[in-house]
Amino acid sequence: MAYSGAALEWLNAAPAPPSKADVCTLSDDFAIRVIHELVESRAFELPLAANHPASEWLHHFYFEARNREKVFGSKNLGIGYPFVQASMAGQDIAAPLFVWQISLEPSQQHADQWAVQRSDTHTLLPNYPFFHLLDALQGTDFSQRARTLAESRILDIKSFNDLCEGIRLLLNLQEDGLPLSIQPFERWKNGQANSGCLSWAAVAGIYPSLPRTIVTQPPAVAPDLPADVASWQHAFTLLALDPSQRSVLDAMQNNALTVVEGASGSGKTY
């Protein structure tokens, strides 16, 4: 099954500062309080005081989330919880089952103090790449169940725990921590468990927006593009274009709107 780069970030969302951080590394007291509020589906505003290096991560969250919202019009800051860590379809994944959107505001009086907020404008997002992968492998309907819970806003402690327990039993996952608790994120290692674990850990950070499709496909390089570099000479090119860049140029010449997605350093600007 093929996924876009954004979807792969949802399947591999382990802590990776500064874009994603274990909530327990921000503040143990905050971690306990925020998870309690999230699973209760309540709006809240919680104070968060962070020391180095967590303060740098929060600054990254704040500016990156604001920039993405300005460019894409979407909210990308969230807390993922809990995590399935396992080997599925030939790859190791660390996927949160749900991501709760939040916002972050700096204190006007004190450096390195923040307010973490959640309101009715924030959305609960199921991890659709994970749920669709699970459904494809197991013949289940977890993606529809998760979508119903999220969109109908009926996710409560019981329904949330029932869904998590159903996935744990289906995949024969060991349980790392007590249900609905919060604990530090520990990376699952191959061989640590027979088939992986359900970890009651939370990761805060940037979760890129996903299209509302069942399976997100990566952009395909046009198969009929000529490989001959000489046919792609033009005034603004200093270096030869690679196949993906040629595909972008071809799309720009034939479409009114072209959206280019790629990781840092992949040649989007050029």
N, C-alpha and C positions, 0 to 999 in steps of 0.2 A: 504494500500500500504506500502510495507516494504522498508526501506532505510538503507544504510550503515551509519556508524558513520560520515564519511566525508560528505555525503549528508545532514545529519541532521544539521551539522554545517552551511551549506548554507541556511537551512530553519530557523535556529535560530542564526542569525548573529548580534544580538543587541550588542552594546558596552559592552565589558567584558575585561577591561585591565588586564594583559598587551597584550593579544593576539589580541584584537580588541579595537579600540578607536574611539569615535566620532571625525570626522575631525575638527569640530568647537572647540573642547577642545585642539587641537594642536595649532591652531592659526586661528582667525577669518579672517584675511587678506589672509592667505594662503588658507583657505577653499573656499573663493570666487574666487580666481584666479585659483585654480586647477579644480574646477567644470566647470568653463568657458572653460578651455583648454580641458577637457575630452569630453564634449558634442560637441565640435568643431572638435574632432578627430584629434588633432594636437600633434606632438611631442613637448616636452618641458623639461626644467630644471628650477625648481623653488627653491629658497632658503627657508629654514624653520628653524627658531630659536625657540626653545622650552625650557620652564622652567620646574622645578619639579612640578608634577610627569610625565608630558608628555615626558620629556627627557629620563626617564627610559623606557617608552613604546617604544620609537623610538629605543633605544638600543636593546630591545627585538625583535622588528621587524627585525632589521638589522641582528642580529646573527641567529635568527630562520630561516629567509628566506635563508641566506647563507648555513646553515646546511642542510635544506631541498633540496636545489638545488644540493648540493654535493651528498646527499644520493639518491634522487629520480630523479635528472636531470630535475626537473620542477620548474617553477617560481610560488611561492605561496603568494607573497606580492601583495596586490591590494586594490582598493577603490571601495566599493559597493555603488550603488546609482541608483534610489531612492529606498525607502523601502515600501513594502506592509506589514502592520501589521494587522492581522485578525485571526479569528478562522476558520480553514479549515480542513475538515476530522477529526474533533474531537480534534485537537491540535492547540494551539496558535503558530503562526509563525511570525517571523520578518525577511523577506527575501528581499535582494536587487534584483532588476530586472537584473542588469548587474554588472559585476566586471571588472574594468580596471586594468590590471597588471601594476605595477610600480617597480622601484628600488630605493634604498635609499643609499646614500653615505655620510659618515661623513666629516665635514670640516677638513682640515689639519691644519688650523690656529686657529680656535676657538672652544672651547668646547660647546656642546649642539647646534651647528649649523650644518645643514644638507642640502643636495641637493636632491630633489625629481625629479626623471627622468622618462621620458617615451619616447620610441623610436619605430622604426618599428619592433624591435624584441619582443615587448610586445604585448600581445593578449587581445582582448575584449572578455569576457566570459559571455554568458547568464547564468542565474541561472536555469540550466536544471532541478534540482529537483523540483523547484517551478513551472516552466512552464509545466512539465509533470504532476504534480499533478493537476494544473489548467485544462489542457486538459482532464485528466481522469474524473474530476468532471463535467466539463462544455461541453465536446464534442467539444472543439475548436482546433485550430492548432497554438497556440501561440508559442509552442516550435520550430516548423518549421520556423515560421516568424522570431523569434529571431535569430535562427541559420543562416538564410539567410542574415539578416542584419549584423551579426557579421563576418561571413566568407567571404562575398563579399565586406566587408569594405565600405558599402554604408550607414552606420549609420550617419545621419546628424541630425540637430536639429529638422527638421520637422518629419522625420520618427521615431526618438526617442520619441518625444512628442506624435505622433499619437498612437504608441504602448502603451505608459503609460496611455494615456487617454482611450484607448480601454479597458484595464484591469480595470481601475477605474470604468468605466461605467458598465462593465460586472458584477463586484463584488459589485456594489453599495457602493463604498468606499467614505468616506469623504476625502477631500483634505486638508492635513495639510501643509500649506505654498503655495506660488505662484509657478506655473509651472516653472521648470528649475532654481529655486532659491536654496539657501542652508541655512539651519537653524539647530539649535541644535536638536539632536535626543531625542525624548521623548517617553518613553515606552507606548504602547497602553494598556489600562486596559479594562478588560471585563466590558461591560456596558457603556463604554465611547461613543461608537458609535454603530449603529445598526449592522453593519457588519465589522467594522474596518476602516482603513484609508490608504491612499497613502501619505507617508511622504517624503517630499523633503529634506531628511537628508542623510548624507554620513558617512560610517564607513570604516576606514582604518585598515588593519591588515592582518593576515594570513588566507587565504582561501585555505583549503587543496585541492589537485588535485583530480579530479573525473574521473572515467573511462568513455569513450565515449559510454555509453549505455543508452537506453531509461529509464530503471528503474534499480537502483543499489540495489542488494540484499545483506543483511548481511550474513556473513559466517554462515552456518548451522552446528550444531553439528551432527555428523554422528549418525543416529537413531539406528544403530545396535551395537554400542559400549556397551560392558557389563558394568553394574553399579557396579559390584563387585570390590572393591578397591584392593583385593588381586591379581587380574589378571593384575594389572598395577604396580607391584613391580619391580623396576630395580635399578641398582647400583647408579645412580646419583640422585635418588629421596629421599628427606628427609621428604617431606610432601605428602599427597595424592593429586593426580591431580584432578581438577574439570572437568566436562564434556567438556568444551571448550578446556582445556589444553590436555585432552586425545585425542580430535579430532585433535589437532595440531600434537601430537606425532604419531598418526595413519597416518596422511598425510605425515609426514616426512619419515616414513618407507616405503611408497608406491609410492612416487613421487620424481622426480629428483629435483624439485624446489617447495618450499612452502613459501608463503607470509603470514605473520601473522599481522593482524591489530587489534589494541585495544587501549583503552584509558590508560592514566597513571595510574599505580597501578593495572592493570587488570591481571598481571602475565605473560607478554610476555617474559621478560628476564628469569624468572624461567623456 
